[in-house]
Amino acid sequence: MSSPKAQCRLEPINHAYLKDLAKIGAYGKGKSGVMRRFIENGIRAALEAKVIPPRTVEEFGGSAEDEEDDD
């Protein structure tokens, strides 16, 4: 399943922080990987706090096996 591209504009200082985190390598590979990790962590936190309802991969044309493969 392909992923649609998302874009956002960040202040220069936040780009610098992303580069710093990418150099450490603990949060993802490159700036995109770091952004992906932080977005996914924020979504998980919102789900756990019940701010948003959970979704299933079937809603997007996937199957339950697809979801299990991500772990």
PQR file of N, CA, C, O and H, with PARSE charges and radii, in Angstrom:
ATOM      1  N   MET A   1       0.844  -1.158   0.000 -0.4000 1.5000
ATOM      2  CA  MET A   1       0.000   0.000   0.000 -0.0000 2.0000
ATOM      3  C   MET A   1       0.903   1.239   0.000  0.5500 1.7000
ATOM      4  O   MET A   1       1.766   1.368   0.868 -0.5500 1.4000
ATOM      5  N   SER A   2       0.717   2.151  -0.960 -0.4000 1.5000
ATOM      6  CA  SER A   2       1.571   3.341  -1.018 -0.0000 2.0000
ATOM      7  C   SER A   2       1.077   4.392  -0.032  0.5500 1.7000
ATOM      8  O   SER A   2      -0.104   4.438   0.312 -0.5500 1.4000
ATOM      9  H   SER A   2       0.015   2.047  -1.665  0.4000 1.0000
ATOM     10  N   SER A   3       1.995   5.223   0.409 -0.4000 1.5000
ATOM     11  CA  SER A   3       1.673   6.264   1.376 -0.0000 2.0000
ATOM     12  C   SER A   3       1.552   7.603   0.677  0.5500 1.7000
ATOM     13  O   SER A   3       2.455   7.990  -0.065 -0.5500 1.4000
ATOM     14  H   SER A   3       2.954   5.185   0.129  0.4000 1.0000
ATOM     15  N   PRO A   4       0.450   8.325   0.896 -0.5600 1.5000
ATOM     16  CA  PRO A   4       0.366   9.674   0.337  0.2800 2.0000
ATOM     17  C   PRO A   4       1.363  10.590   1.040  0.5500 1.7000
ATOM     18  O   PRO A   4       1.677  10.395   2.214 -0.5500 1.4000
ATOM     19  N   LYS A   5       1.848  11.571   0.326 -0.4000 1.5000
ATOM     20  CA  LYS A   5       2.828  12.501   0.873 -0.0000 2.0000
ATOM     21  C   LYS A   5       2.112  13.586   1.663  0.5500 1.7000
ATOM     22  O   LYS A   5       1.072  14.086   1.233 -0.5500 1.4000
ATOM     23  H   LYS A   5       1.593  11.730  -0.628  0.4000 1.0000
ATOM     24  N   ALA A   6       2.661  13.951   2.816 -0.4000 1.5000
ATOM     25  CA  ALA A   6       2.148  15.055   3.627 -0.0000 2.0000
ATOM     26  C   ALA A   6       3.238  16.112   3.733  0.5500 1.7000
ATOM     27  O   ALA A   6       4.423  15.790   3.819 -0.5500 1.4000
ATOM     28  H   ALA A   6       3.505  13.545   3.166  0.4000 1.0000
ATOM     29  N   GLN A   7       2.833  17.357   3.725 -0.4000 1.5000
ATOM     30  CA  GLN A   7       3.810  18.433   3.802 -0.0000 2.0000
ATOM     31  C   GLN A   7       3.438  19.384   4.932  0.5500 1.7000
ATOM     32  O   GLN A   7       2.261  19.579   5.233 -0.5500 1.4000
ATOM     33  H   GLN A   7       1.871  17.618   3.655  0.4000 1.0000
ATOM     34  N   CYS A   8       4.454  19.972   5.552 -0.4000 1.5000
ATOM     35  CA  CYS A   8       4.219  21.050   6.514 -0.0000 2.0000
ATOM     36  C   CYS A   8       5.438  21.974   6.481  0.5500 1.7000
ATOM     37  O   CYS A   8       6.547  21.575   6.127 -0.5500 1.4000
ATOM     38  H   CYS A   8       5.410  19.814   5.307  0.4000 1.0000
ATOM     39  N   ARG A   9       5.187  23.192   6.856 -0.4000 1.5000
ATOM     40  CA  ARG A   9       6.278  24.169   6.918 -0.0000 2.0000
ATOM     41  C   ARG A   9       6.723  24.314   8.362  0.5500 1.7000
ATOM     42  O   ARG A   9       5.900  24.413   9.273 -0.5500 1.4000
ATOM     43  H   ARG A   9       4.286  23.516   7.144  0.4000 1.0000
ATOM     44  N   LEU A  10       8.026  24.325   8.559 -0.4000 1.5000
ATOM     45  CA  LEU A  10       8.593  24.461   9.894 -0.0000 2.0000
ATOM     46  C   LEU A  10       9.541  25.652   9.929  0.5500 1.7000
ATOM     47  O   LEU A  10      10.130  26.035   8.918 -0.5500 1.4000
ATOM     48  H   LEU A  10       8.694  24.245   7.819  0.4000 1.0000
ATOM     49  N   GLU A  11       9.669  26.213  11.099 -0.4000 1.5000
ATOM     50  CA  GLU A  11      10.629  27.291  11.302 -0.0000 2.0000
ATOM     51  C   GLU A  11      12.046  26.738  11.145  0.5500 1.7000
ATOM     52  O   GLU A  11      12.275  25.556  11.399 -0.5500 1.4000
ATOM     53  H   GLU A  11       9.191  25.902  11.920  0.4000 1.0000
ATOM     54  N   PRO A  12      13.005  27.581  10.729 -0.5600 1.5000
ATOM     55  CA  PRO A  12      14.385  27.119  10.553  0.2800 2.0000
ATOM     56  C   PRO A  12      14.972  26.442  11.788  0.5500 1.7000
ATOM     57  O   PRO A  12      15.731  25.481  11.660 -0.5500 1.4000
ATOM     58  N   ILE A  13      14.630  26.931  12.985 -0.4000 1.5000
ATOM     59  CA  ILE A  13      15.169  26.312  14.196 -0.0000 2.0000
ATOM     60  C   ILE A  13      14.697  24.859  14.315  0.5500 1.7000
ATOM     61  O   ILE A  13      15.455  23.997  14.759 -0.5500 1.4000
ATOM     62  H   ILE A  13      14.014  27.712  13.088  0.4000 1.0000
ATOM     63  N   ASN A  14      13.446  24.585  13.919 -0.4000 1.5000
ATOM     64  CA  ASN A  14      12.946  23.210  13.993 -0.0000 2.0000
ATOM     65  C   ASN A  14      13.625  22.312  12.970  0.5500 1.7000
ATOM     66  O   ASN A  14      13.827  21.127  13.236 -0.5500 1.4000
ATOM     67  H   ASN A  14      12.830  25.286  13.559  0.4000 1.0000
ATOM     68  N   HIS A  15      13.980  22.846  11.812 -0.4000 1.5000
ATOM     69  CA  HIS A  15      14.758  22.068  10.833 -0.0000 2.0000
ATOM     70  C   HIS A  15      16.118  21.703  11.427  0.5500 1.7000
ATOM     71  O   HIS A  15      16.606  20.588  11.246 -0.5500 1.4000
ATOM     72  H   HIS A  15      13.815  23.808  11.596  0.4000 1.0000
ATOM     73  N   ALA A  16      16.723  22.656  12.138 -0.4000 1.5000
ATOM     74  CA  ALA A  16      18.016  22.388  12.779 -0.0000 2.0000
ATOM     75  C   ALA A  16      17.877  21.284  13.827  0.5500 1.7000
ATOM     76  O   ALA A  16      18.730  20.402  13.921 -0.5500 1.4000
ATOM     77  H   ALA A  16      16.326  23.562  12.285  0.4000 1.0000
ATOM     78  N   TYR A  17      16.796  21.337  14.617 -0.4000 1.5000
ATOM     79  CA  TYR A  17      16.573  20.285  15.611 -0.0000 2.0000
ATOM     80  C   TYR A  17      16.368  18.931  14.943  0.5500 1.7000
ATOM     81  O   TYR A  17      16.867  17.916  15.429 -0.5500 1.4000
ATOM     82  H   TYR A  17      16.104  22.054  14.541  0.4000 1.0000
ATOM     83  N   LEU A  18      15.638  18.913  13.838 -0.4000 1.5000
ATOM     84  CA  LEU A  18      15.436  17.654  13.112 -0.0000 2.0000
ATOM     85  C   LEU A  18      16.763  17.084  12.631  0.5500 1.7000
ATOM     86  O   LEU A  18      17.000  15.879  12.717 -0.5500 1.4000
ATOM     87  H   LEU A  18      15.233  19.737  13.444  0.4000 1.0000
ATOM     88  N   LYS A  19      17.628  17.961  12.125 -0.4000 1.5000
ATOM     89  CA  LYS A  19      18.955  17.508  11.680 -0.0000 2.0000
ATOM     90  C   LYS A  19      19.747  16.944  12.857  0.5500 1.7000
ATOM     91  O   LYS A  19      20.413  15.916  12.736 -0.5500 1.4000
ATOM     92  H   LYS A  19      17.436  18.940  12.056  0.4000 1.0000
ATOM     93  N   ASP A  20      19.664  17.638  14.008 -0.4000 1.5000
ATOM     94  CA  ASP A  20      20.363  17.149  15.206 -0.0000 2.0000
ATOM     95  C   ASP A  20      19.880  15.752  15.583  0.5500 1.7000
ATOM     96  O   ASP A  20      20.685  14.859  15.849 -0.5500 1.4000
ATOM     97  H   ASP A  20      19.123  18.473  14.106  0.4000 1.0000
ATOM     98  N   LEU A  21      18.564  15.570  15.605 -0.4000 1.5000
ATOM     99  CA  LEU A  21      17.990  14.272  15.965 -0.0000 2.0000
ATOM    100  C   LEU A  21      18.335  13.203  14.929  0.5500 1.7000
ATOM    101  O   LEU A  21      18.570  12.048  15.284 -0.5500 1.4000
ATOM    102  H   LEU A  21      17.910  16.295  15.390  0.4000 1.0000
ATOM    103  N   ALA A  22      18.365  13.583  13.659 -0.4000 1.5000
ATOM    104  CA  ALA A  22      18.720  12.634  12.602 -0.0000 2.0000
ATOM    105  C   ALA A  22      20.170  12.178  12.762  0.5500 1.7000
ATOM    106  O   ALA A  22      20.480  11.011  12.521 -0.5500 1.4000
ATOM    107  H   ALA A  22      18.174  14.522  13.371  0.4000 1.0000
ATOM    108  N   LYS A  23      21.058  13.088  13.166 -0.4000 1.5000
ATOM    109  CA  LYS A  23      22.465  12.726  13.390 -0.0000 2.0000
ATOM    110  C   LYS A  23      22.601  11.704  14.512  0.5500 1.7000
ATOM    111  O   LYS A  23      23.421  10.789  14.439 -0.5500 1.4000
ATOM    112  H   LYS A  23      20.806  14.036  13.362  0.4000 1.0000
ATOM    113  N   ILE A  24      21.785  11.872  15.551 -0.4000 1.5000
ATOM    114  CA  ILE A  24      21.814  10.916  16.665 -0.0000 2.0000
ATOM    115  C   ILE A  24      21.368   9.545  16.178  0.5500 1.7000
ATOM    116  O   ILE A  24      21.920   8.522  16.584 -0.5500 1.4000
ATOM    117  H   ILE A  24      21.119  12.616  15.611  0.4000 1.0000
ATOM    118  N   GLY A  25      20.364   9.531  15.306 -0.4000 1.5000
ATOM    119  CA  GLY A  25      19.900   8.283  14.713 -0.0000 2.0000
ATOM    120  C   GLY A  25      18.944   7.464  15.558  0.5500 1.7000
ATOM    121  O   GLY A  25      18.488   6.406  15.125 -0.5500 1.4000
ATOM    122  H   GLY A  25      19.915  10.362  14.977  0.4000 1.0000
ATOM    123  N   ALA A  26      18.635   7.934  16.751 -0.4000 1.5000
ATOM    124  CA  ALA A  26      17.770   7.150  17.637 -0.0000 2.0000
ATOM    125  C   ALA A  26      16.289   7.301  17.302  0.5500 1.7000
ATOM    126  O   ALA A  26      15.476   6.487  17.742 -0.5500 1.4000
ATOM    127  H   ALA A  26      19.005   8.794  17.102  0.4000 1.0000
ATOM    128  N   TYR A  27      15.924   8.323  16.533 -0.4000 1.5000
ATOM    129  CA  TYR A  27      14.510   8.590  16.268 -0.0000 2.0000
ATOM    130  C   TYR A  27      14.105   8.310  14.834  0.5500 1.7000
ATOM    131  O   TYR A  27      12.927   8.438  14.498 -0.5500 1.4000
ATOM    132  H   TYR A  27      16.584   8.984  16.176  0.4000 1.0000
ATOM    133  N   GLY A  28      15.023   7.940  13.997 -0.4000 1.5000
ATOM    134  CA  GLY A  28      14.711   7.656  12.603 -0.0000 2.0000
ATOM    135  C   GLY A  28      15.890   7.985  11.723  0.5500 1.7000
ATOM    136  O   GLY A  28      16.875   8.576  12.168 -0.5500 1.4000
ATOM    137  H   GLY A  28      15.980   7.836  14.270  0.4000 1.0000
ATOM    138  N   LYS A  29      15.779   7.597  10.471 -0.4000 1.5000
ATOM    139  CA  LYS A  29      16.858   7.819   9.510 -0.0000 2.0000
ATOM    140  C   LYS A  29      16.556   9.090   8.723  0.5500 1.7000
ATOM    141  O   LYS A  29      15.581   9.141   7.973 -0.5500 1.4000
ATOM    142  H   LYS A  29      14.980   7.117  10.109  0.4000 1.0000
ATOM    143  N   GLY A  30      17.375  10.096   8.888 -0.4000 1.5000
ATOM    144  CA  GLY A  30      17.189  11.361   8.201 -0.0000 2.0000
ATOM    145  C   GLY A  30      16.060  12.172   8.814  0.5500 1.7000
ATOM    146  O   GLY A  30      15.346  11.707   9.703 -0.5500 1.4000
ATOM    147  H   GLY A  30      18.167  10.054   9.497  0.4000 1.0000
ATOM    148  N   LYS A  31      15.912  13.411   8.312 -0.4000 1.5000
ATOM    149  CA  LYS A  31      14.874  14.290   8.835 -0.0000 2.0000
ATOM    150  C   LYS A  31      13.485  13.695   8.641  0.5500 1.7000
ATOM    151  O   LYS A  31      12.641  13.796   9.531 -0.5500 1.4000
ATOM    152  H   LYS A  31      16.492  13.789   7.590  0.4000 1.0000
ATOM    153  N   SER A  32      13.239  13.078   7.493 -0.4000 1.5000
ATOM    154  CA  SER A  32      11.916  12.491   7.233 -0.0000 2.0000
ATOM    155  C   SER A  32      11.591  11.386   8.225  0.5500 1.7000
ATOM    156  O   SER A  32      10.462  11.282   8.702 -0.5500 1.4000
ATOM    157  H   SER A  32      13.925  12.997   6.770  0.4000 1.0000
ATOM    158  N   GLY A  33      12.579  10.565   8.530 -0.4000 1.5000
ATOM    159  CA  GLY A  33      12.370   9.490   9.491 -0.0000 2.0000
ATOM    160  C   GLY A  33      12.057  10.010  10.882  0.5500 1.7000
ATOM    161  O   GLY A  33      11.213   9.457  11.587 -0.5500 1.4000
ATOM    162  H   GLY A  33      13.497  10.649   8.142  0.4000 1.0000
ATOM    163  N   VAL A  34      12.748  11.086  11.275 -0.4000 1.5000
ATOM    164  CA  VAL A  34      12.501  11.695  12.585 -0.0000 2.0000
ATOM    165  C   VAL A  34      11.093  12.286  12.613  0.5500 1.7000
ATOM    166  O   VAL A  34      10.361  12.096  13.585 -0.5500 1.4000
ATOM    167  H   VAL A  34      13.434  11.535  10.702  0.4000 1.0000
ATOM    168  N   MET A  35      10.709  12.999  11.556 -0.4000 1.5000
ATOM    169  CA  MET A  35       9.366  13.579  11.501 -0.0000 2.0000
ATOM    170  C   MET A  35       8.311  12.485  11.569  0.5500 1.7000
ATOM    171  O   MET A  35       7.319  12.615  12.287 -0.5500 1.4000
ATOM    172  H   MET A  35      11.304  13.153  10.767  0.4000 1.0000
ATOM    173  N   ARG A  36       8.524  11.406  10.822 -0.4000 1.5000
ATOM    174  CA  ARG A  36       7.575  10.292  10.819 -0.0000 2.0000
ATOM    175  C   ARG A  36       7.419   9.725  12.230  0.5500 1.7000
ATOM    176  O   ARG A  36       6.300   9.486  12.683 -0.5500 1.4000
ATOM    177  H   ARG A  36       9.329  11.300  10.239  0.4000 1.0000
ATOM    178  N   ARG A  37       8.538   9.511  12.925 -0.4000 1.5000
ATOM    179  CA  ARG A  37       8.503   8.951  14.279 -0.0000 2.0000
ATOM    180  C   ARG A  37       7.705   9.847  15.214  0.5500 1.7000
ATOM    181  O   ARG A  37       6.857   9.362  15.963 -0.5500 1.4000
ATOM    182  H   ARG A  37       9.447   9.706  12.557  0.4000 1.0000
ATOM    183  N   PHE A  38       7.972  11.170  15.178 -0.4000 1.5000
ATOM    184  CA  PHE A  38       7.277  12.075  16.078 -0.0000 2.0000
ATOM    185  C   PHE A  38       5.792  12.181  15.746  0.5500 1.7000
ATOM    186  O   PHE A  38       4.966  12.287  16.653 -0.5500 1.4000
ATOM    187  H   PHE A  38       8.660  11.564  14.570  0.4000 1.0000
ATOM    188  N   ILE A  39       5.443  12.155  14.476 -0.4000 1.5000
ATOM    189  CA  ILE A  39       4.034  12.179  14.082 -0.0000 2.0000
ATOM    190  C   ILE A  39       3.346  10.905  14.572  0.5500 1.7000
ATOM    191  O   ILE A  39       2.268  10.969  15.163 -0.5500 1.4000
ATOM    192  H   ILE A  39       6.114  12.069  13.740  0.4000 1.0000
ATOM    193  N   GLU A  40       3.963   9.755  14.329 -0.4000 1.5000
ATOM    194  CA  GLU A  40       3.377   8.486  14.769 -0.0000 2.0000
ATOM    195  C   GLU A  40       3.239   8.444  16.289  0.5500 1.7000
ATOM    196  O   GLU A  40       2.228   7.960  16.797 -0.5500 1.4000
ATOM    197  H   GLU A  40       4.839   9.703  13.849  0.4000 1.0000
ATOM    198  N   ASN A  41       4.238   8.944  17.026 -0.4000 1.5000
ATOM    199  CA  ASN A  41       4.149   8.982  18.488 -0.0000 2.0000
ATOM    200  C   ASN A  41       3.003   9.885  18.944  0.5500 1.7000
ATOM    201  O   ASN A  41       2.297   9.559  19.898 -0.5500 1.4000
ATOM    202  H   ASN A  41       5.059   9.338  16.613  0.4000 1.0000
ATOM    203  N   GLY A  42       2.819  11.009  18.272 -0.4000 1.5000
ATOM    204  CA  GLY A  42       1.732  11.925  18.617 -0.0000 2.0000
ATOM    205  C   GLY A  42       0.367  11.305  18.352  0.5500 1.7000
ATOM    206  O   GLY A  42      -0.564  11.485  19.136 -0.5500 1.4000
ATOM    207  H   GLY A  42       3.393  11.275  17.498  0.4000 1.0000
ATOM    208  N   ILE A  43       0.248  10.577  17.249 -0.4000 1.5000
ATOM    209  CA  ILE A  43      -1.009   9.903  16.933 -0.0000 2.0000
ATOM    210  C   ILE A  43      -1.297   8.820  17.968  0.5500 1.7000
ATOM    211  O   ILE A  43      -2.429   8.698  18.436 -0.5500 1.4000
ATOM    212  H   ILE A  43       1.005  10.431  16.612  0.4000 1.0000
ATOM    213  N   ARG A  44      -0.277   8.027  18.331 -0.4000 1.5000
ATOM    214  CA  ARG A  44      -0.469   6.996  19.359 -0.0000 2.0000
ATOM    215  C   ARG A  44      -0.923   7.619  20.675  0.5500 1.7000
ATOM    216  O   ARG A  44      -1.812   7.089  21.341 -0.5500 1.4000
ATOM    217  H   ARG A  44       0.643   8.126  17.950  0.4000 1.0000
ATOM    218  N   ALA A  45      -0.310   8.748  21.053 -0.4000 1.5000
ATOM    219  CA  ALA A  45      -0.687   9.423  22.297 -0.0000 2.0000
ATOM    220  C   ALA A  45      -2.140   9.902  22.232  0.5500 1.7000
ATOM    221  O   ALA A  45      -2.875   9.791  23.214 -0.5500 1.4000
ATOM    222  H   ALA A  45       0.413   9.179  20.512  0.4000 1.0000
ATOM    223  N   ALA A  46      -2.550  10.429  21.089 -0.4000 1.5000
ATOM    224  CA  ALA A  46      -3.938  10.882  20.927 -0.0000 2.0000
ATOM    225  C   ALA A  46      -4.904   9.706  20.991  0.5500 1.7000
ATOM    226  O   ALA A  46      -5.995   9.833  21.545 -0.5500 1.4000
ATOM    227  H   ALA A  46      -1.953  10.519  20.292  0.4000 1.0000
ATOM    228  N   LEU A  47      -4.518   8.567  20.433 -0.4000 1.5000
ATOM    229  CA  LEU A  47      -5.359   7.365  20.507 -0.0000 2.0000
ATOM    230  C   LEU A  47      -5.480   6.879  21.945  0.5500 1.7000
ATOM    231  O   LEU A  47      -6.575   6.559  22.406 -0.5500 1.4000
ATOM    232  H   LEU A  47      -3.632   8.464  19.982  0.4000 1.0000
ATOM    233  N   GLU A  48      -4.357   6.824  22.650 -0.4000 1.5000
ATOM    234  CA  GLU A  48      -4.360   6.359  24.042 -0.0000 2.0000
ATOM    235  C   GLU A  48      -5.182   7.279  24.939  0.5500 1.7000
ATOM    236  O   GLU A  48      -5.826   6.814  25.880 -0.5500 1.4000
ATOM    237  H   GLU A  48      -3.467   7.084  22.275  0.4000 1.0000
ATOM    238  N   ALA A  49      -5.164   8.587  24.653 -0.4000 1.5000
ATOM    239  CA  ALA A  49      -5.927   9.556  25.438 -0.0000 2.0000
ATOM    240  C   ALA A  49      -7.383   9.637  24.964  0.5500 1.7000
ATOM    241  O   ALA A  49      -8.183  10.402  25.503 -0.5500 1.4000
ATOM    242  H   ALA A  49      -4.641   8.964  23.888  0.4000 1.0000
ATOM    243  N   LYS A  50      -7.705   8.841  23.956 -0.4000 1.5000
ATOM    244  CA  LYS A  50      -9.049   8.785  23.385 -0.0000 2.0000
ATOM    245  C   LYS A  50      -9.500  10.135  22.814  0.5500 1.7000
ATOM    246  O   LYS A  50     -10.684  10.471  22.841 -0.5500 1.4000
ATOM    247  H   LYS A  50      -7.055   8.220  23.518  0.4000 1.0000
ATOM    248  N   VAL A  51      -8.532  10.901  22.298 -0.4000 1.5000
ATOM    249  CA  VAL A  51      -8.830  12.159  21.630 -0.0000 2.0000
ATOM    250  C   VAL A  51      -9.446  11.875  20.254  0.5500 1.7000
ATOM    251  O   VAL A  51     -10.323  12.603  19.788 -0.5500 1.4000
ATOM    252  H   VAL A  51      -7.570  10.628  22.277  0.4000 1.0000
ATOM    253  N   ILE A  52      -8.971  10.805  19.621 -0.4000 1.5000
ATOM    254  CA  ILE A  52      -9.480  10.367  18.320 -0.0000 2.0000
ATOM    255  C   ILE A  52      -9.794   8.876  18.392  0.5500 1.7000
ATOM    256  O   ILE A  52      -9.179   8.148  19.171 -0.5500 1.4000
ATOM    257  H   ILE A  52      -8.259  10.214  20.000  0.4000 1.0000
ATOM    258  N   PRO A  53     -10.752   8.418  17.578 -0.5600 1.5000
ATOM    259  CA  PRO A  53     -11.074   6.991  17.594  0.2800 2.0000
ATOM    260  C   PRO A  53     -10.070   6.192  16.755  0.5500 1.7000
ATOM    261  O   PRO A  53      -9.514   6.716  15.790 -0.5500 1.4000
ATOM    262  N   PRO A  54      -9.839   4.931  17.121 -0.5600 1.5000
ATOM    263  CA  PRO A  54      -8.942   4.096  16.326  0.2800 2.0000
ATOM    264  C   PRO A  54      -9.543   3.780  14.957  0.5500 1.7000
ATOM    265  O   PRO A  54     -10.762   3.762  14.791 -0.5500 1.4000
ATOM    266  N   ARG A  55      -8.691   3.537  14.003 -0.4000 1.5000
ATOM    267  CA  ARG A  55      -9.088   3.129  12.647 -0.0000 2.0000
ATOM    268  C   ARG A  55      -8.502   1.754  12.372  0.5500 1.7000
ATOM    269  O   ARG A  55      -7.664   1.263  13.128 -0.5500 1.4000
ATOM    270  H   ARG A  55      -7.700   3.551  14.137  0.4000 1.0000
ATOM    271  N   THR A  56      -8.949   1.135  11.285 -0.4000 1.5000
ATOM    272  CA  THR A  56      -8.406  -0.158  10.883 -0.0000 2.0000
ATOM    273  C   THR A  56      -7.797  -0.032   9.495  0.5500 1.7000
ATOM    274  O   THR A  56      -8.192   0.837   8.717 -0.5500 1.4000
ATOM    275  H   THR A  56      -9.630   1.534  10.671  0.4000 1.0000
ATOM    276  N   VAL A  57      -6.837  -0.897   9.180 -0.4000 1.5000
ATOM    277  CA  VAL A  57      -6.210  -0.860   7.857 -0.0000 2.0000
ATOM    278  C   VAL A  57      -7.213  -1.221   6.767  0.5500 1.7000
ATOM    279  O   VAL A  57      -7.048  -0.825   5.613 -0.5500 1.4000
ATOM    280  H   VAL A  57      -6.516  -1.603   9.812  0.4000 1.0000
ATOM    281  N   GLU A  58      -8.253  -1.974   7.131 -0.4000 1.5000
ATOM    282  CA  GLU A  58      -9.271  -2.342   6.136 -0.0000 2.0000
ATOM    283  C   GLU A  58      -9.967  -1.111   5.565  0.5500 1.7000
ATOM    284  O   GLU A  58     -10.414  -1.130   4.418 -0.5500 1.4000
ATOM    285  H   GLU A  58      -8.387  -2.296   8.068  0.4000 1.0000
ATOM    286  N   GLU A  59     -10.062  -0.046   6.349 -0.4000 1.5000
ATOM    287  CA  GLU A  59     -10.663   1.208   5.872 -0.0000 2.0000
ATOM    288  C   GLU A  59      -9.892   1.794   4.691  0.5500 1.7000
ATOM    289  O   GLU A  59     -10.427   2.598   3.927 -0.5500 1.4000
ATOM    290  H   GLU A  59      -9.699  -0.030   7.281  0.4000 1.0000
ATOM    291  N   PHE A  60      -8.639   1.387   4.548 -0.4000 1.5000
ATOM    292  CA  PHE A  60      -7.763   1.951   3.528 -0.0000 2.0000
ATOM    293  C   PHE A  60      -7.323   0.917   2.505  0.5500 1.7000
ATOM    294  O   PHE A  60      -6.317   1.097   1.819 -0.5500 1.4000
ATOM    295  H   PHE A  60      -8.204   0.734   5.168  0.4000 1.0000
ATOM    296  N   GLY A  61      -8.085  -0.170   2.409 -0.4000 1.5000
ATOM    297  CA  GLY A  61      -7.803  -1.189   1.408 -0.0000 2.0000
ATOM    298  C   GLY A  61      -6.790  -2.233   1.820  0.5500 1.7000
ATOM    299  O   GLY A  61      -6.396  -3.060   0.998 -0.5500 1.4000
ATOM    300  H   GLY A  61      -8.903  -0.315   2.966  0.4000 1.0000
ATOM    301  N   GLY A  62      -6.355  -2.219   3.077 -0.4000 1.5000
ATOM    302  CA  GLY A  62      -5.389  -3.205   3.560 -0.0000 2.0000
ATOM    303  C   GLY A  62      -6.107  -4.372   4.212  0.5500 1.7000
ATOM    304  O   GLY A  62      -7.334  -4.474   4.176 -0.5500 1.4000
ATOM    305  H   GLY A  62      -6.675  -1.547   3.745  0.4000 1.0000
ATOM    306  N   SER A  63      -5.308  -5.254   4.813 -0.4000 1.5000
ATOM    307  CA  SER A  63      -5.866  -6.400   5.528 -0.0000 2.0000
ATOM    308  C   SER A  63      -5.228  -6.482   6.904  0.5500 1.7000
ATOM    309  O   SER A  63      -4.220  -5.826   7.169 -0.5500 1.4000
ATOM    310  H   SER A  63      -4.312  -5.171   4.842  0.4000 1.0000
ATOM    311  N   ALA A  64      -5.813  -7.283   7.776 -0.4000 1.5000
ATOM    312  CA  ALA A  64      -5.277  -7.436   9.136 -0.0000 2.0000
ATOM    313  C   ALA A  64      -3.838  -7.927   9.108  0.5500 1.7000
ATOM    314  O   ALA A  64      -3.048  -7.571   9.982 -0.5500 1.4000
ATOM    315  H   ALA A  64      -6.632  -7.816   7.561  0.4000 1.0000
ATOM    316  N   GLU A  65      -3.483  -8.743   8.113 -0.4000 1.5000
ATOM    317  CA  GLU A  65      -2.099  -9.225   8.001 -0.0000 2.0000
ATOM    318  C   GLU A  65      -1.133  -8.068   7.754  0.5500 1.7000
ATOM    319  O   GLU A  65      -0.006  -8.086   8.249 -0.5500 1.4000
ATOM    320  H   GLU A  65      -4.124  -9.033   7.403  0.4000 1.0000
ATOM    321  N   ASP A  66      -1.572  -7.048   6.984 -0.4000 1.5000
ATOM    322  CA  ASP A  66      -0.726  -5.885   6.730 -0.0000 2.0000
ATOM    323  C   ASP A  66      -0.359  -5.188   8.037  0.5500 1.7000
ATOM    324  O   ASP A  66       0.783  -4.772   8.230 -0.5500 1.4000
ATOM    325  H   ASP A  66      -2.487  -7.033   6.582  0.4000 1.0000
ATOM    326  N   GLU A  67      -1.331  -5.067   8.924 -0.4000 1.5000
ATOM    327  CA  GLU A  67      -1.117  -4.394  10.198 -0.0000 2.0000
ATOM    328  C   GLU A  67      -0.133  -5.153  11.073  0.5500 1.7000
ATOM    329  O   GLU A  67       0.690  -4.542  11.756 -0.5500 1.4000
ATOM    330  H   GLU A  67      -2.259  -5.405   8.767  0.4000 1.0000
ATOM    331  N   GLU A  68      -0.208  -6.481  11.060 -0.4000 1.5000
ATOM    332  CA  GLU A  68       0.700  -7.305  11.858 -0.0000 2.0000
ATOM    333  C   GLU A  68       2.130  -7.248  11.333  0.5500 1.7000
ATOM    334  O   GLU A  68       3.072  -7.377  12.115 -0.5500 1.4000
ATOM    335  H   GLU A  68      -0.876  -6.977  10.505  0.4000 1.0000
ATOM    336  N   ASP A  69       2.313  -7.057  10.023 -0.4000 1.5000
ATOM    337  CA  ASP A  69       3.651  -7.022   9.438 -0.0000 2.0000
ATOM    338  C   ASP A  69       4.429  -5.794   9.834  0.5500 1.7000
ATOM    339  O   ASP A  69       5.656  -5.806   9.738 -0.5500 1.4000
ATOM    340  H   ASP A  69       1.547  -6.952   9.389  0.4000 1.0000
ATOM    341  N   ASP A  70       3.766  -4.708  10.285 -0.4000 1.5000
ATOM    342  CA  ASP A  70       4.441  -3.465  10.624 -0.0000 2.0000
ATOM    343  C   ASP A  70       5.254  -3.571  11.905  0.5500 1.7000
ATOM    344  O   ASP A  70       6.126  -2.731  12.131 -0.5500 1.4000
ATOM    345  H   ASP A  70       2.769  -4.698  10.363  0.4000 1.0000
ATOM    346  N   ASP A  71       5.011  -4.560  12.751 -0.4000 1.5000
ATOM    347  CA  ASP A  71       5.710  -4.665  14.034 -0.0000 2.0000
ATOM    348  C   ASP A  71       7.126  -5.136  13.898  0.5500 1.7000
ATOM    349  O   ASP A  71       7.831  -5.270  14.898 -0.5500 1.4000
ATOM    350  H   ASP A  71       4.302  -5.242  12.567  0.4000 1.0000
TER
END
